[in-house]
Amino acid sequence: MKLLIGFSGRRGGNCDQIAEYAAAEGDRIVYFRDMKAHPCSGCDYECFSGACRYRPDGVYDLYEAMHGCEKVVLIVPMYCGNPSSLYFIFNERGQDYFSHSDVWDDIVKRLYVIGVYGSARITPGFVPCLGKWFEGTPYKNRVLGVERHRNGQRIGDRVLDVEEFRREIKAFLE
Ligand SMILES: Cc1cc2nc3c(=O)[nH]c(=O)nc-3n(C[C@H](O)[C@H](O)[C@H](O)COP(=O)(O)O)c2cc1C
């Protein structure tokens, strides 16, 4: 079973479409915007010594759910040159999860990241930023950049209209 997590703030856009395209029967899709996840703010850093006060919002449970999955696919749009803030909320909330359990490798070994953006020339740091999970690990080729400009697409275009993108996404997750 794959777990696909989309980090776009928009319903029905490219990230949602990629998640739905990549999901097979029995896979689970989570639209992170719907979780109403609390950002790492307005707390006293309880996660370093105990439990994060925001656990009831389900982010901890989402990390927990990754263990049972064959693959976990994070689908991340670029907003203003960076991964979206929803992705950073998820990332930071991992502090609570990873500081209480020795599971980093067990999660990262299942992880695949797809980034949706315009141009590698204009924003060369986007794809490497998504690869931070894998620094110092043996896991290679875990980040796929869907670079719209490569196929002449503009901001409002549907990336799945391009056969090359569809093929790359399927091959990446095989
Ligand atoms: C606030 C905001 C900022 C964006 N900034 C960029 C950007 O800097 N570079 C870029 O290539 N695309 C940018 N985009 C376009 C998104 O990456 C693009 O629309 C992508 O398809 C978003 O995913 P979605 O279709 O799933 O919503 C931005 C979109 C939004 C909403």
Ligand as a Chemical Component Dictionary entry (heavy atoms), coordinates in Angstrom:
data_LIG
# 
_chem_comp.id                   LIG 
_chem_comp.type                 NON-POLYMER 
_chem_comp.pdbx_formal_charge   0 
_chem_comp.three_letter_code    LIG 
# 
loop_
_chem_comp_atom.comp_id 
_chem_comp_atom.atom_id 
_chem_comp_atom.alt_atom_id 
_chem_comp_atom.type_symbol 
_chem_comp_atom.charge 
_chem_comp_atom.model_Cartn_x 
_chem_comp_atom.model_Cartn_y 
_chem_comp_atom.model_Cartn_z 
_chem_comp_atom.pdbx_ordinal 
LIG C1  C1  C 0 1.339  31.474 -3.622  1  
LIG C2  C2  C 0 1.896  30.749 -4.823  2  
LIG C3  C3  C 0 3.186  30.999 -5.202  3  
LIG C4  C4  C 0 3.732  30.340 -6.307  4  
LIG N1  N1  N 0 5.025  30.569 -6.626  5  
LIG C5  C5  C 0 5.589  29.900 -7.653  6  
LIG C6  C6  C 0 6.955  30.095 -7.960  7  
LIG O1  O1  O 0 7.662  30.849 -7.314  8  
LIG N2  N2  N 0 7.468  29.422 -8.991  9  
LIG C7  C7  C 0 6.728  28.544 -9.714  10 
LIG O2  O2  O 0 7.256  27.954 -10.645 11 
LIG N3  N3  N 0 5.428  28.327 -9.448  12 
LIG C8  C8  C 0 4.841  28.989 -8.432  13 
LIG N4  N4  N 0 3.529  28.792 -8.130  14 
LIG C9  C9  C 0 2.733  27.865 -8.989  15 
LIG C10 C10 C 0 2.593  26.508 -8.386  16 
LIG O3  O3  O 0 3.829  25.872 -8.169  17 
LIG C11 C11 C 0 1.751  25.690 -9.340  18 
LIG O4  O4  O 0 0.515  26.320 -9.491  19 
LIG C12 C12 C 0 1.589  24.291 -8.895  20 
LIG O5  O5  O 0 0.896  23.630 -9.907  21 
LIG C13 C13 C 0 0.816  24.295 -7.582  22 
LIG O6  O6  O 0 0.315  23.078 -7.279  23 
LIG P1  P1  P 0 -1.252 22.822 -7.407  24 
LIG O7  O7  O 0 -1.574 22.941 -8.864  25 
LIG O8  O8  O 0 -1.367 21.451 -6.887  26 
LIG O9  O9  O 0 -1.983 23.809 -6.595  27 
LIG C14 C14 C 0 2.944  29.439 -7.050  28 
LIG C15 C15 C 0 1.613  29.203 -6.659  29 
LIG C16 C16 C 0 1.101  29.843 -5.557  30 
LIG C17 C17 C 0 -0.318 29.565 -5.125  31 
# 
loop_
_chem_comp_bond.comp_id 
_chem_comp_bond.atom_id_1 
_chem_comp_bond.atom_id_2 
_chem_comp_bond.value_order 
_chem_comp_bond.pdbx_ordinal 
LIG C1  C2  SING 1  
LIG C2  C3  SING 2  
LIG C2  C16 DOUB 3  
LIG C3  C4  DOUB 4  
LIG C4  N1  SING 5  
LIG C4  C14 SING 6  
LIG N1  C5  DOUB 7  
LIG C5  C6  SING 8  
LIG C5  C8  SING 9  
LIG C6  O1  DOUB 10 
LIG C6  N2  SING 11 
LIG N2  C7  SING 12 
LIG C7  O2  DOUB 13 
LIG C7  N3  SING 14 
LIG N3  C8  DOUB 15 
LIG C8  N4  SING 16 
LIG N4  C9  SING 17 
LIG N4  C14 SING 18 
LIG C9  C10 SING 19 
LIG C10 O3  SING 20 
LIG C10 C11 SING 21 
LIG C11 O4  SING 22 
LIG C11 C12 SING 23 
LIG C12 O5  SING 24 
LIG C12 C13 SING 25 
LIG C13 O6  SING 26 
LIG O6  P1  SING 27 
LIG P1  O7  DOUB 28 
LIG P1  O8  SING 29 
LIG P1  O9  SING 30 
LIG C14 C15 DOUB 31 
LIG C15 C16 SING 32 
LIG C16 C17 SING 33 
# 
